[in-house]
Amino acid sequence: MTKHILITGAAGAIGSALCEKFSMLYPHAHLTLIDINETALQKKTSALSGKAGYAVWDLFKPESLATQWQSVTDAHGPVDILVNC
């Protein structure tokens, strides 16, 4: 079964580095990258060669949590690893 790894703050320096690291550690996993910077998310997703998708999600808006979480898990299954940067 494919692991689903969700990384928040994925467009920042630490989050971006963790995307690369988890991509290497779990070569068959799907990564979901979360941030508010869509341009950076697009670049990072492209650099991961089809192993990742992204969602523009402002974690400072808790009212969107349930909807966004449902959308991500509907698309890629339950989250196995959550990294919050």
Residue frames as a rotation matrix with the C-alpha (Angstrom) as fourth column:
MET 1
0.579 0.815 0.000 0.00
0.815 -0.579 0.000 0.00
0.000 0.000 -1.000 0.00
THR 2
-0.149 -0.612 0.777 1.28
0.570 -0.695 -0.438 3.46
0.808 0.378 0.452 -0.88
LYS 3
-0.258 -0.010 -0.966 2.03
0.907 -0.347 -0.239 5.75
-0.333 -0.938 0.099 2.04
HIS 4
0.432 0.414 0.801 0.52
0.583 -0.806 0.102 9.23
0.688 0.423 -0.590 2.07
ILE 5
-0.306 -0.632 -0.712 2.78
0.935 -0.341 -0.099 11.90
-0.180 -0.695 0.696 3.53
LEU 6
0.654 0.552 0.518 1.40
0.597 -0.797 0.095 15.41
0.465 0.247 -0.850 4.16
ILE 7
-0.357 -0.840 -0.409 3.88
0.932 -0.347 -0.102 18.25
-0.056 -0.418 0.907 4.70
THR 8
0.806 0.591 -0.029 2.69
0.592 -0.806 0.002 21.68
-0.023 -0.019 -1.000 5.79
GLY 9
0.653 -0.575 -0.493 4.87
-0.308 -0.796 0.521 24.72
-0.692 -0.189 -0.697 5.16
ALA 10
0.481 -0.430 0.764 6.23
0.635 0.771 0.035 22.86
-0.604 0.469 0.644 2.15
ALA 11
0.758 -0.174 0.629 7.18
0.469 -0.526 -0.710 26.03
0.454 0.832 -0.317 0.28
GLY 12
0.834 -0.482 0.269 9.53
-0.548 -0.666 0.507 27.24
-0.065 -0.570 -0.819 3.03
ALA 13
0.003 -0.958 -0.285 13.17
-0.895 0.125 -0.428 26.27
0.446 0.257 -0.857 3.36
ILE 14
-0.654 -0.256 0.712 12.71
-0.643 0.684 -0.345 23.57
-0.398 -0.683 -0.612 6.00
GLY 15
0.288 0.865 0.410 9.49
-0.359 0.495 -0.791 22.20
-0.888 0.081 0.453 4.52
SER 16
0.708 -0.079 -0.702 11.02
-0.701 0.039 -0.712 22.07
0.083 0.996 -0.028 1.05
ALA 17
-0.383 -0.919 -0.089 14.08
-0.868 0.392 -0.306 20.22
0.316 -0.040 -0.948 2.33
LEU 18
-0.492 0.271 0.828 11.84
-0.475 0.713 -0.515 17.75
-0.730 -0.647 -0.222 4.15
CYS 19
0.662 0.706 -0.250 9.90
-0.565 0.251 -0.786 17.14
-0.492 0.662 0.566 0.94
GLU 20
0.263 -0.672 -0.692 13.13
-0.812 0.233 -0.535 16.10
0.520 0.703 -0.485 -0.74
LYS 21
-0.679 -0.591 0.435 14.17
-0.733 0.525 -0.432 13.92
0.028 -0.613 -0.790 2.21
PHE 22
-0.120 0.720 0.684 10.82
-0.437 0.580 -0.687 12.12
-0.891 -0.381 0.245 2.52
SER 23
0.692 0.322 -0.646 10.76
-0.711 0.147 -0.688 11.63
-0.126 0.935 0.331 -1.24
MET 24
-0.152 -0.848 -0.508 14.07
-0.768 0.425 -0.478 9.78
0.621 0.318 -0.716 -0.98
LEU 25
-0.758 -0.157 0.633 13.15
-0.606 0.528 -0.595 7.84
-0.242 -0.835 -0.495 2.19
TYR 26
-0.158 0.812 0.562 9.77
0.116 0.580 -0.806 6.73
-0.981 -0.062 -0.185 0.79
PRO 27
-0.883 -0.356 -0.305 10.24
-0.214 -0.274 0.938 6.46
-0.417 0.893 0.166 -2.98
HIS 28
-0.762 0.640 0.095 6.77
0.482 0.464 0.744 4.97
0.432 0.613 -0.662 -3.56
ALA 29
-0.349 0.632 -0.692 4.87
0.752 -0.252 -0.610 7.35
-0.560 -0.733 -0.388 -1.28
HIS 30
0.106 0.429 0.897 2.57
0.725 -0.651 0.225 10.14
0.680 0.627 -0.380 -2.39
LEU 31
-0.694 -0.350 -0.629 3.45
0.681 -0.601 -0.418 13.51
-0.232 -0.718 0.656 -0.89
THR 32
0.438 0.779 0.448 0.82
0.787 -0.573 0.227 16.19
0.434 0.253 -0.865 -0.39
LEU 33
-0.669 -0.738 -0.085 2.45
0.719 -0.614 -0.327 19.59
0.189 -0.280 0.941 -0.06
ILE 34
0.485 0.862 -0.147 0.59
0.857 -0.436 0.274 22.31
0.172 -0.259 -0.950 1.84
ASP 35
-0.635 -0.590 -0.498 1.35
0.668 -0.744 0.028 26.04
-0.387 -0.315 0.866 1.85
ILE 36
0.431 0.766 -0.476 -0.15
0.364 -0.631 -0.685 29.39
-0.826 0.122 -0.551 0.86
ASN 37
-0.096 -0.572 -0.815 2.49
-0.645 -0.588 0.488 30.05
-0.758 0.572 -0.312 -1.82
GLU 38
0.739 0.531 0.415 1.04
-0.070 0.673 -0.736 28.34
-0.670 0.515 0.534 -4.88
THR 39
0.739 -0.517 -0.432 3.90
-0.596 -0.203 -0.776 29.30
0.314 0.831 -0.459 -7.20
ALA 40
-0.288 -0.887 0.361 6.46
-0.956 0.248 -0.155 27.68
0.048 -0.389 -0.920 -4.90
LEU 41
0.026 0.386 0.922 4.25
-0.428 0.838 -0.339 24.62
-0.904 -0.386 0.186 -4.46
GLN 42
0.932 0.323 -0.164 3.97
-0.261 0.283 -0.923 24.19
-0.252 0.903 0.348 -8.22
LYS 43
0.318 -0.901 -0.294 7.76
-0.811 -0.098 -0.576 24.35
0.490 0.422 -0.763 -8.59
LYS 44
-0.437 -0.492 0.753 8.37
-0.844 0.514 -0.154 21.89
-0.311 -0.703 -0.639 -5.75
THR 45
0.395 0.671 0.627 5.71
-0.315 0.740 -0.594 19.49
-0.863 0.036 0.504 -7.02
SER 46
0.900 -0.109 -0.422 7.23
-0.414 0.089 -0.906 19.60
0.136 0.990 0.035 -10.50
ALA 47
-0.031 -0.999 0.045 10.71
-0.931 0.012 -0.365 18.97
0.364 -0.053 -0.930 -9.09
LEU 48
-0.335 -0.047 0.941 9.43
-0.665 0.719 -0.201 15.83
-0.667 -0.694 -0.272 -7.35
SER 49
-0.800 -0.172 -0.575 8.57
-0.590 0.402 0.701 14.30
0.110 0.899 -0.423 -10.74
GLY 50
-0.165 0.863 -0.477 4.98
-0.501 0.343 0.795 13.24
0.850 0.370 0.376 -10.24
LYS 51
-0.534 -0.083 -0.841 5.42
0.536 0.736 -0.413 11.91
0.654 -0.671 -0.349 -6.70
ALA 52
-0.745 0.187 -0.640 3.59
0.513 -0.453 -0.729 14.84
-0.426 -0.872 0.242 -5.15
GLY 53
0.011 0.755 0.655 0.51
0.725 -0.457 0.515 16.96
0.689 0.469 -0.552 -5.32
TYR 54
-0.927 -0.345 -0.150 -0.28
0.352 -0.658 -0.665 20.16
0.130 -0.669 0.732 -3.51
ALA 55
0.252 0.968 0.016 -3.06
0.879 -0.236 0.414 22.12
0.404 -0.090 -0.910 -1.90
VAL 56
-0.617 -0.312 0.723 -3.08
0.049 -0.932 -0.360 25.84
0.786 -0.187 0.590 -1.24
TRP 57
0.401 0.692 -0.601 -4.20
0.600 0.297 0.743 25.93
0.692 -0.658 -0.295 2.35
ASP 58
-0.238 -0.405 0.883 -3.91
-0.387 -0.794 -0.469 28.68
0.891 -0.453 0.033 4.95
LEU 59
-0.261 0.074 -0.962 -3.53
0.643 0.757 -0.116 26.92
0.720 -0.649 -0.245 8.28
PHE 60
-0.987 -0.057 -0.153 -4.26
0.150 -0.680 -0.718 30.20
-0.063 -0.731 0.679 10.07
LYS 61
-0.380 0.923 -0.065 -7.88
-0.886 -0.343 0.311 29.77
0.264 0.176 0.948 8.98
PRO 62
-0.899 -0.067 0.433 -9.09
-0.274 0.857 -0.436 26.89
-0.342 -0.511 -0.789 11.15
GLU 63
0.056 0.998 0.009 -12.60
-0.546 0.038 -0.837 27.08
-0.836 0.042 0.547 9.67
SER 64
0.392 0.055 -0.918 -11.20
-0.906 0.197 -0.375 25.48
0.160 0.979 0.127 6.50
LEU 65
-0.508 -0.736 0.448 -9.54
-0.813 0.581 0.035 22.56
-0.286 -0.346 -0.894 8.27
ALA 66
-0.109 0.527 0.843 -12.33
-0.134 0.832 -0.538 19.98
-0.985 -0.172 -0.020 7.95
THR 67
0.845 0.491 -0.212 -13.02
-0.232 -0.020 -0.972 20.74
-0.481 0.871 0.098 4.29
GLN 68
0.331 -0.809 -0.487 -9.38
-0.922 -0.166 -0.350 20.82
0.202 0.564 -0.801 3.23
TRP 69
-0.513 -0.517 0.685 -8.52
-0.697 0.717 0.020 17.68
-0.502 -0.467 -0.728 5.20
GLN 70
0.254 0.714 0.653 -11.44
-0.054 0.684 -0.727 15.81
-0.966 0.150 0.212 3.64
SER 71
0.853 0.040 -0.520 -10.40
-0.499 -0.229 -0.836 16.92
-0.152 0.973 -0.175 0.16
VAL 72
-0.075 -0.983 -0.166 -6.82
-0.987 0.097 -0.127 15.73
0.141 0.154 -0.978 0.65
THR 73
-0.591 -0.159 0.791 -7.78
-0.464 0.869 -0.173 12.37
-0.659 -0.469 -0.587 2.15
ASP 74
0.561 0.801 0.212 -10.47
-0.174 0.364 -0.915 11.77
-0.810 0.476 0.343 -0.46
ALA 75
0.728 -0.301 -0.616 -7.89
-0.680 -0.204 -0.704 12.30
0.086 0.932 -0.353 -3.20
HIS 76
-0.021 -0.911 -0.412 -4.99
-0.652 0.325 -0.685 10.30
0.758 0.254 -0.601 -1.75
GLY 77
0.295 0.206 -0.933 -6.26
0.397 0.862 0.316 8.23
0.869 -0.464 0.172 1.16
PRO 78
0.964 0.117 -0.239 -5.58
0.263 -0.270 0.926 8.57
0.044 -0.956 -0.291 4.85
VAL 79
0.480 -0.828 0.288 -2.45
-0.615 -0.553 -0.563 10.40
0.626 0.093 -0.775 5.93
ASP 80
0.689 -0.323 -0.649 0.23
0.503 0.858 0.107 8.05
0.522 -0.400 0.753 7.25
ILE 81
-0.246 -0.813 -0.529 2.83
0.961 -0.276 -0.022 10.68
-0.128 -0.513 0.849 8.10
LEU 82
0.795 0.482 0.368 2.11
0.498 -0.865 0.056 14.32
0.346 0.139 -0.928 8.97
VAL 83
-0.315 -0.908 -0.278 4.96
0.949 -0.306 -0.076 16.84
-0.016 -0.287 0.958 9.08
ASN 84
0.786 0.615 0.053 4.13
0.610 -0.787 0.093 20.33
0.099 -0.041 -0.994 10.30
CYS 85
-0.313 -0.948 0.059 6.74
0.943 -0.317 -0.100 22.99
0.114 0.024 0.993 9.45
